[in-house]
Each structure stands twice: as structure tokens, then as C-alpha cells.
Amino acid sequence: MQDLKKDTTKEGPRSSQLSKGRERFLAHVIEHGFEVGRRSPEDFVRHFPPTLIMEGLKDQPKLRADILVQATGVKEKVAIKKSWESCADDLQIALDENETTASAIMRVFQLDDRVRYLDHKLLWSYVTEGEFWKISPSRQKEYAAAKSHMAFMLGRALEDKLVSHADIVEGITVEELASRLPKSELGKIIKGALDCGKRNAPFTETDLLGSMPPDVLVNYMPLFQVWDAIIDPKIAIDHGYTNRKKVEKSSDAPSELFGSAPPVATAPTPATLPADQAPVSSGEDELSAFMPPTTRGASETADGKDDKGLKSRPKTPPPPLPPPAAAAAAGTGTGTGTGTGTGKSEEDPSTWSQEFDEDTEFVDAADLLDEEPTINSKGGIGGKESMV
């Protein structure tokens, strides 16, 4: 049993035979994590203990038996008869008693089977544990492993056609590349562009990244920027390794960046509405009752329309005409009188019948002053002044 405890994961690189590019990519990335020392078999078994491994293999009795036989020494005929739960218990006991190792398990449980039978989102969670793209350059050994791992991700994604060269250039942007790359690398890019020009061939993103492969790119670009611009949105999210959704970029900056709330739509004011759509408040109805009829009629037909299209309003009788004394004081005639505008007014006799009966007898003021009689309105004899 002693030979089972040897670290057998470093037997050289192995290649995936899976048919789908997204599966090959995941299988290679997991294996590369072991090769550069970013991840260990112990990390994998911590994420996928014997229960999860054997449950994933519940329909694969031969593969379960192979793991159990090589990792614990159980006879194959016995192991193949066991249920997946029993296999999980035996494998966990062997780990707890140091009768096997995580490396021995991973040697049997090879890269393609991990991706075939385990949940891809859980595998991606294992790959990204620790957020290696945020490691500080001051931690030289870990940072070197993180750079190597990220460059490998970019290269594999291109090879497995998860992303294109255009996706990488679009994610990082040409402006960012120009500001980050040293003159020596920019010179290579310019030389490549000139060579394409001599051949009358277009200089594409493939040519650009041909002059600057992923291992060079990660030397000059911050790892977190490469992750945020390419690996996370264009690989993890687009190919279903995570449940998160892509955040679409907007050309309009959010209003909170400028410290102001977004504009609020307001209803048009009555002044901006057409006359036949202007709202009429109850206060206007009450006020119109005290307005002279001519004033109200002018306001209602100011737009040249008759009042048939307007909201009907309650009809109120006009106020009574002012008394003659008030009209004289105002200097103008009232009702149907003909005021001259000189401070005097002439009374219309036709209005007398509104205040006096026809049989009322009028008395001349001279009679009340004991003056000599004059010819009064009844045709009588007048006084001295009228005879002169």
C-alpha cells in the first residue's frame, strides 16, 4: 500500500479527448493548475470529497471500482458489486486512515472523467478559488504561477474556440495596449503591420496577437484587468461556467456619477395645453359666476371656437344693474342709457316702470318750497322765473 501514497500527478501533461471545446478547456485548465502548483490534489478532494465523486459516478460501476481498487486495494470483483454510497464510505475511510492519498485518487480519476461526471459550475468554483488574478506582484512565486495560469487560459480558450483574437483585443482595447506595452513590443506590432502592408494583406487582431502572444500580454497587463475584460465575461459567463449574468456596458453614464437624480417626466401645465384640453378646476367655475357675462364669453371664445366644444358650465343669471346714482358717479351710462362720458348721464324713461306704477303722481319740487307755480310736467301754470 505504500506505493499508493506517492504523488503520481506529475507524470507529464495529459491531453483531453473530449469533443466539445468548453469541456476540453475546463479539463486542461484543471490539469494545468496542478502543473504550475496553483492547485493541488488535496484542494480538489476538499471541493469534491468521496461522496460527491462517487455520486457523480453512480451510473459508472466500472470506474468506481477502478478508483476503489487502485486507491484502497479492494478486490475488483468486490468493488464492482458495491453501491456508490458504499464506495464513497470505503474511500472516505481510506483517506481518514491515511491508507490512500488525494494524489492517488486523482491519478485514477483522470481529467476527462472529472469533466464528464462532475458539475461544471462546481469545477469552475474550484478553479477560481482564492481569486488568483488579484494576487499582489510582491508575492513573487504565487504571482508567477498566477501569470502562467492566466496565459494558459487565454491560449486554451483560443485553441478551443471559446474566444477569438478579436474578442481579446476588444476586451482589452487597443488604447490600453498602446499605453501598457513597452516600445519594443509596439515596434514588433508596427513591423507586423508593415509586413502585411507589403503583401497587400489586412492587419487583423490575429496578426496583432501573433506579435504579442498571451504569455507576453500578461507580463504588461494587470491580471485583474485581463480577468474582468476577457476571462470572466467572454469565457466563464458566455460558456456557462457560472450562474452570473453579464453586465452590459452603457454609453450613458449613470446619473449617480454626476450627483444628480434622473429627470422626472412632468405633466404639461394648463398654459401649454390647447384651449379645448385645458383642465377646468372647480375654483374657476366658482369664479366665473361672479364675472360679467361679456367677460366670460370673451374668455371662453378667445381661441376662435364656439362654446360647443368646451366643457359645459352651470348657467348663472347676470348680476342686477347698478342704480342710476352709482352710474352717474362713475361718469358713464348703464344698461341701455347713452352716457356722454362728461360726468353726467341721461335717464331712460322706459326704466321708470320698473320702479313706479303708471298711476303715481309726480310733485314738482317748487310746490314744496312755496314758490309760485310753474308749468309742471302735467301742463299746469309755472312760476315767475318761467314767465320771464
RATADA-V433605 format. One record per pair of residues at least 6 apart in sequence whose C-alpha atoms are under 7 Angstrom apart, sorted by the first residue. I is the first residue (numbers start at 1). J is the second residue. Records with the same first field share a line. If there is no record, write none. Layout:
I=J, J
This chain:
4=71, 100, 104
5=100, 101, 104
7=103, 104
8=103, 104, 107
9=103, 107
16=24, 27, 28, 111, 112
18=24, 112
21=160, 161, 162
22=162, 239
23=115
25=156, 157, 160
27=111, 112, 115
29=153
30=127
31=111
33=39, 149
34=40
36=145
37=145
38=145
41=102, 103, 106
42=102
45=102
47=126
50=88, 91, 92
51=88
54=64, 84, 87, 88
55=84
56=117, 118
57=64, 117
58=84
61=80
62=80
65=76, 79, 80
67=105, 108, 109
68=74, 79, 87, 91
69=75, 76, 79
71=100, 104, 105
72=94, 99, 100
94=100
95=101
120=241
121=241, 242
124=241
132=146
133=146, 223, 224, 227
134=223, 224
135=143
136=143
137=143
147=218
151=214, 215, 218
154=214
155=214
157=163
158=164
162=235
163=234
165=205, 206, 209
166=205
168=230
169=205
171=229, 230
172=226, 229
180=220, 221
181=220
188=211
189=208, 211
193=203
196=202, 203
233=246
236=242
237=244, 245, 246
255=261, 262
270=278, 279
276=309, 310
288=296
289=316
292=318
293=318
300=307
301=307
321=335
327=333, 334
328=343, 344, 345
331=341, 342, 343, 344
332=339, 340, 341, 345
333=339, 345
337=346, 347, 348
338=346
339=345, 346
364=376
366=373
367=373
371=383
372=382, 383, 384
373=381, 382, 383
374=380, 381, 382, 383, 386
375=381, 382
376=382
